[in-house]
Amino acid sequence: PAPAYGAPAPAPPPMHHAHAPAAPAASLAPALPHPILFLEGLPPDITPHNLSDLFRPYPGFKEVRMVPSRPGIAFCEFETAEHSTVALHRLQGMPMGQFKMIISFSKA
């Protein structure tokens, strides 16, 4: 019989990979502050105008760029990393209908 949902699963066997390379530390660290924010978790029908209205009140706002091939993803650019950090902390997790905006610093 299939296990019931919520029932504790048996512990997996210990892993012994002495020769497996460790993940680089940089890949585990959060991205450093950057003037460009990466936005995800957006409603697929959101417009650049909607996002600009949301970010424009924050000092240093420059522009919003949508990713046409990837609905629900956009970039928002500020003059400095200090400006983008304020917006990130104030708008992180903002509900947008049945979606929730997730903001991170751009990696490039």
C-alpha positions, -999 to 999 in steps of 0.1 A, spaced: 0 0 0 11 36 -6 22 56 24 -3 80 38 4 117 33 18 133 64 32 99 76 69 101 85 91 88 58 120 65 66 154 82 69 174 81 37 207 61 38 238 82 47 256 96 17 293 89 14 307 108 -15 343 116 -5 352 126 -40 322 148 -48 332 185 -51 317 209 -27 294 236 -41 313 269 -45 306 292 -15 295 320 -39 265 300 -51 252 297 -16 256 334 -6 228 359 -13 234 382 -42 252 414 -33 232 446 -34 228 458 -70 210 488 -86 189 464 -107 162 442 -90 149 409 -103 112 406 -99 94 372 -101 61 358 -90 43 385 -109 8 381 -124 12 372 -161 -9 401 -172 10 428 -152 22 457 -174 53 479 -172 30 508 -163 16 489 -133 51 481 -120 64 516 -127 35 530 -106 45 507 -78 83 515 -78 82 551 -90 76 565 -54 110 552 -43 140 575 -47 164 567 -75 138 548 -96 148 547 -133 128 521 -153 111 487 -154 119 462 -181 96 432 -187 109 399 -201 85 392 -230 94 356 -233 89 350 -196 55 362 -182 57 369 -145 93 382 -146 107 417 -148 137 439 -139 135 472 -121 165 496 -123 175 522 -97 203 548 -97 222 531 -69 222 498 -49 212 518 -19 180 530 -36 172 495 -48 177 480 -14 151 503 1 125 493 -25 134 456 -21 128 457 17 96 477 15 79 457 -14 93 422 -8 64 396 -8 38 421 -18 6 403 -27 -6 409 -63 -40 392 -66 -33 355 -61 4 360 -67 32 372 -44 61 393 -57 95 380 -49 124 405 -53 161 398 -54 192 417 -65 202 411 -101 233 390 -104 247 410 -133 
